[in-house]
Amino acid sequence: MFNPFDPEVRRNPYPHYAQLREETPVLQMGMWIISSYQDVQFVLKNPQLFSSEAMAGPQGHAPGVIPSIITMDPPDHMRFRSLVSRAFTPKMIANLEPRIREITHGLMHAAGRSPEFDLVEKIALPLPVRVIAELLGVEPKRFHDFKRWSDILVDRMMRPGAPPEQIAYEQAEYNAFTEYFRWAIEDRRKNPSDDLISALIQAEEEHQHLTVDDIFAFAGLLLVAGNETTTNLIGNMVLALLRSPEQLAKLVADPSLIPSAVEEALRYDSPVQILFRFARQDIDLGGYTIPKGAMVWPVLGSANHDETKFADPERFDITRDASGHVAFGSGIHFCIGAPLARLESRIAMEEMLPHLAAMKLPERPLEYIDAFFLRGVKRLPILLPEPAMASMPPSPMELAKLIRASGTALAKESYAGVKTLLRRGLRRGDIGIL
Ligand code: HEM
């Protein structure tokens, strides 16, 4: 019997999904597990039959939690989505590119200063958190709070059933998060800026606006929906590449394949494996009748490995046409953050690619994250040999030390001069920092 909570299944769910598609594509085991591409699409594309209220969890919304777009059904969903889309535009996302590159560059070079580092901790995790914090206009001095709140929101949703003292601590942090964001929304109302909160306040359609509650709920959802998912995408993609040296070599030889590699990584090892819906009426599917009120789980990870849609699905192939994958969902709830996730992962790959061929995975078992419906590793240890480290530019701290130190050629250079050298490709190996 398929058990999505079994650690063995979590380590590699794909053979289990293949068996489900083969033997019981519609499986009843309390909830209804839907595993074929065609049936998953049917569930996601028929919100009049399948309600997204189930995305709030089996017990519905926790007390005090304001419903957000991901748990809404039509017609509320449409009104909310079109208002939010006025603020969260492709242009706003595209404008983030230089800043995302700067952040990734800094993270990559900080990580590359030790011969072994955890790619999740040093790059894949901080990148999306920083980007969303800046997008929302969180003040830099509150970044650490923001990261903690983000973790707690994810934990509350993904891992319910914590001991009472943990719940009390999380509630106190949630209250601090509420207080900060309500203050920030009021502040932007008085002093509009070019951040997303200001854009959400100004969004208007047919004289309708988002309320403070709406904006607050959306900001909270961005943390849950946008952080861990992007972290997992970057981690899963690097892992797949390091495990497929011939694919990595293709990418190194032709970096224009990066966008296609991102799509293949989304298909091959989807960061969101399972979604949740309630049947709104009795529904006939695959020879069964799913009764009204039943919990339905469309398994995205399985749909993305369905051999009737993707040839040789267990093969990671960065040149395949992975379009049509459902890693970002399908239908009315299709991920609003998809352009941002694609941009962040493309830039992360571009920044990492020059060093990727030198990176090695240590021979240790990997541990997967606890949330059973998401997929990603807790840690991704990477070994970086010395020559690869020497090819990294020095950090600002290292440069400052060099400039201060007398007797070196660089000490005579002005800071601007050093920056020029950096732009021209000065590497740590050139100046003997290692
Ligand atoms: C690789 C990264 C990501 C993956 C795999 C992903 C996946 C998904 C999926 C599967 C859904 C559909 C949920 C459903 O049908 O119930 C979704 C919805 C959503 N995602 Fe993402 N997401 C990612 C990144 C992001 C980012 C970066 C943001 C925002 C900053 C974001 C914001 C949202 C929002 C707001 C929704 C709800 C849309 C709606 O209900 O209409 N996501 N995402």
Residues whose N, C-alpha, C, O or C-beta is under 5 A from the ligand:
A	BS01	HEM	I69 I70 R81 L222 A225 G226 T229 T230 L233 P271 V272 L275 V326 A327 F328 G329 I332 H333 F334 C335 I336 G337 A338 L340 A341
